[in-house]
Structure formats: structure tokens, C-alpha cells
Amino acid sequence: MSSIEAYDDRERIKKYDADMEVMHPNRGKMAEVALDFLAAFKEAPSQVLDLGCGSGFVAERLLDRFANVQINCLDGAQNILDLAAMRLKSHADHLTYTCSDFRTLNTLPLKEKSFDAVMSSYALHHLSADEKVQVLRDCLDLLKPGGFFLNADLIKNPSPAFECCIQDLRVKGILQRAAPDDDRFASKEGTQAYLTKMESAEGDQPLDIEEDLALFRRAGFFPVSVLWLEYREAVICAQKPALQD
Ligand SMILES: C[S@@+](CC[C@H](N)C(=O)[O-])C[C@H]1O[C@@H](n2cnc3c(N)ncnc32)[C@H](O)[C@@H]1O
């Protein structure tokens, strides 16, 4: 199963948002940090690309924040895009949906150099470093000079011992938040086994924060900076250099 097929699975995505609350309680905070920063720089972004938009969680927050924004919601899985369209149906005139693998971005008829920002959350860790740098280069092409890439995503710790400790904390948190009748999260061992199986099915390959920042720089973004980081999640902001006079 690929990272796209996993999110085309109707049974799996029925529980997607509830599962994100259990597994990633920082998701709302991370979106808020990214949007606060974007708003501080650009009061009213008009064109935003949501890369790997999933069920529309970030797009919904963008629409709450920026009344006139137009968002292109892009995801490889049609079934989760349908969920996003359902969630966002009252804002239909602000949205365009693209069902496509983001590794083929440069072949899509997206408006070249027209985006004020690209936002992505919990999506790019599915790519290898080489694939990711190519996607970032393609996004650089799609951004206006001075535009932003805001990426909220998973990271791994460069120290295996620290990573092990962080994974223990992660499992502990999931056990505390999960519903008592959720068999997937009934014990520490069961939770670890479930997470390992899920991550392997989706081809997760998070980088450490320095590797991640380096990829954004390699793709041509500058400056590149961490806005927020906790354990195994981070929000990165990267800017497309503005044109020089
Ligand atoms: C964990 S979900 C995150 C969704 C949403 N951004 C959020 O914060 O809830 C990852 C999403 O990325 C999409 N995805 C993964 N790999 C992709 C690829 N190569 N091309 C396009 N979409 C992809 C999946 O279909 C899924 O909807």
C-alpha cells in the first residue's frame, strides 16, 4: 500500500480526523502557528496551495482566517478529497480541488508563479529526501517572489536514544487520549505494533530537523526557519527569495 492508497481507503478515512486528535493533538496548534506567521507577513494572502490537503483541516482554518483567500486543495487520494469537499462545501467558491500525486506537480496546469503561500501538513514525510527536494523545487516555481512555504510535519530525532524516549512518550500520550474501547490502543505493545504497521504501509520516512531545513535550502528557499517544534513534530517556514531591484 502507498501513502496515497492508504488515504483512498474509505474505512480508514472515516475515522481519520478522530484518529488525528488521538495521535497528533498538536495538529491544531501547528496550523495556528503557521497561519499566525503567514498573517503577520501577509495580511491577506489571495492564492494558497494546500499540498496533501487530506480532509481539509488546514483549508478550513485558512478560510476562517482569510475571508477572500482562494485555495487549491491538492491530494493524491480522491476519497479523502471528497471528504474535504464535504467539509468545505459552504466555501465552494473559494476552492479548487486537484487529485494528483504531488511528485508530478510540474506537469499540472496550476497557475504558474501565482501562489502567495504553499501550506502542507503531515504530508511530506511520505517522500524520500530526493523526492521531497524535487517537490519543494516545483513549489518554488509556483510561488510568487517573496511567497512562503509553511510545512507542519513529522520529524525524527537524530539521536536513536532520544528518538526511543520520544516514541515512548508518544505511545503514552496515545494510550491516555484513546477511547477505552479502541482495540488498536488497548496496550503499549499493541499501540506500538499498530503504529509500526501503519507507518510501514504508508512509507513514512521523516527526516531530522537539520536534514529537513537543509532540503528547503537546497531547493532554493531562503530564509528557512523553524517556527515551532515539540518532540517529533515541527513547523517550518521557508521563503522564496524576493526579486532584487
Ligand atoms: C496524514 S494526511 C494529512 C492530511 C492533512 N494535511 C492534515 O493535516 O490532516 C497525508 C495526506 O497526504 C496525501 N499524500 C500522501 N502522499 C501523497 C502524494 N505523493 N501525492 C499527493 N498526496 C499525497 C494523502 O493522500 C493524505 O491525504
The ligand as a Gaussian input file, in Angstrom:
#p B3LYP/6-31G(d) Opt

LIG

0 1
 C       -1.600000      12.348000       7.112000
 S       -2.549000      13.008000       5.804000
 C       -2.526000      14.754000       6.164000
 C       -3.733000      15.454000       5.660000
 C       -3.924000      16.907000       6.078000
 N       -2.923000      17.776000       5.517000
 C       -3.967000      17.037000       7.577000
 O       -3.190000      17.797000       8.165000
 O       -4.822000      16.387000       8.192000
 C       -1.455000      12.915000       4.415000
 C       -2.155000      13.255000       3.098000
 O       -1.175000      13.346000       2.079000
 C       -1.659000      12.679000       0.920000
 N       -0.499000      12.179000       0.174000
 C        0.470000      11.349000       0.600000
 N        1.385000      11.161000      -0.359000
 C        0.974000      11.885000      -1.433000
 C        1.493000      12.109000      -2.731000
 N        2.644000      11.537000      -3.133000
 N        0.828000      12.931000      -3.559000
 C       -0.340000      13.524000      -3.178000
 N       -0.888000      13.342000      -1.947000
 C       -0.236000      12.542000      -1.092000
 C       -2.539000      11.560000       1.432000
 O       -3.466000      11.140000       0.450000
 C       -3.169000      12.212000       2.658000
 O       -4.392000      12.818000       2.360000

